[in-house]
Amino acid sequence: QVQLTESGGRLVQAGGSLRLSCAASGRTLSSYNMGWFRQAPGKEREFVAAITRSDSRISYADSVKGRFTIARDDAKNTVGLQMNMLKPEDTAVYYCAGAAGYRWLQSSAYDVWGPGTQVTVAS
């Protein structure tokens, strides 16, 4: 079983940028479809972005399209999320997750989750 750990979350001003990183241990990430999700206080967890394991197909939530970029580096066993033009509504705990099966766009498809990293965007 792979273990995931996110890093890079912090307080940033609106309009700024952050890069989140998800590091894996215990097993190679190349076996997993990988996704980023987020959960704001009082809200349900929501899909942010995902990338498949075999052909690196990518999908983004409409709310982040054009601002966020997901990328995987299987050689380094990491998945990154570059976040630009951040908005206060992007404030949330961001989670990295891995899906061993074939589905990749629903949170229910994901088997392994990191503990999360806090991103706070100040207005």
N, C-alpha and C positions, 0 to 999 in steps of 0.2 A: 504494500500500500504506500502510495506517495504521501508525503507531508508537505503542506504548502505554508509559506510565510510571506506576508505582504510587508512592504516598507515604502517609505516616501511620503506618507501623509503628513500634513502640517497645516498651519494657518497661512493663508495667502490672500492678497487683496483681489477684489474683482478685476477681471481682465488679465490676471496673471496666469502663469503656467506651473504645472507640476508633472513630474513623472513618477508613477507608481511602478514598483517592481514586485514580482512574485517569484520567489525562489523555491525550488522543489528539492526534496531529499528523499531517499529511500527507494526511488524508482524514477526512471526517465520520463520526462514530460511528453516525449514523442508518442507515448501510448494513449494520450488523452486529448480530447477536444478541450479547449481552455476558454474560460469565460471570466468576465468581471461583472459583478453585481454591486448594488449599493442599497443602503437602507438609511433613510433619514429618520429623525426622531418622530414617533407617532405615525409612521408610514410603513407600508409593506415593503419588503425587499423587491427591488426591480432590476431587470436586465439592463446592462450598460453596453457590453460588447462581447463578442466571442470569435474564436478562430479555430478552424478544424485542424485535426492532426495530420491528415494525409495530404490534402491539397491546399491548405491554408485559405479556405474560403473564410470570408469575414462578414460579420453583421454588426450593425450598430443600432441602438435605440434612436428614434427620431430626435429625441431631446439633446443628443450629443453628436449627432452626425455633422461632420464638417469641423468639429472642434476637438474630438478625441480620436486617437489612433492606437489600435492594439497591434502588437507584434510579438512573435515568439522567436526564441533563439534556443533551439533544441540542443545545440552544442554546449551552451552554457546552462541549460536546464532552467531557463527563466522565461517569463512572459511579462511584457511591459504594457503600461497604459499611459501614453502621452496625452496630457490634458491641457488644452490651450483655451484662451478666452473664457476663463472660469467665471461662473456666475454664482451669486449667493445660493441659488436653488440647487447647485451641485454639492452643497454641504451634506455630508453623509459619512457613514462608515462604508468603506469600499472593501469588498471581498473578492478574492481570487478563488476560482473553483475549477475542478477537473472532472470531465465526464468520460468514463471508460467505454460507454456504449456508443451507438450510432447517432442518437439525438444530441442536439447541441444548442438549441435556442430556448429551451425551457429550463427554469431552475430545477425542476424535478428530475432532469436528466443528469444532474451533477452529483457525483458520489463523494467527492472530497472537497473540503472547504478549509480555507485559511482562517485565522482568528480575526482578520480585518485590520484596517488602518484608517484612522480618522482624517478626513479632509474637511477643513473649515474655510469657507470663502467669505471674507468680510466685505461688506458693501462700502 
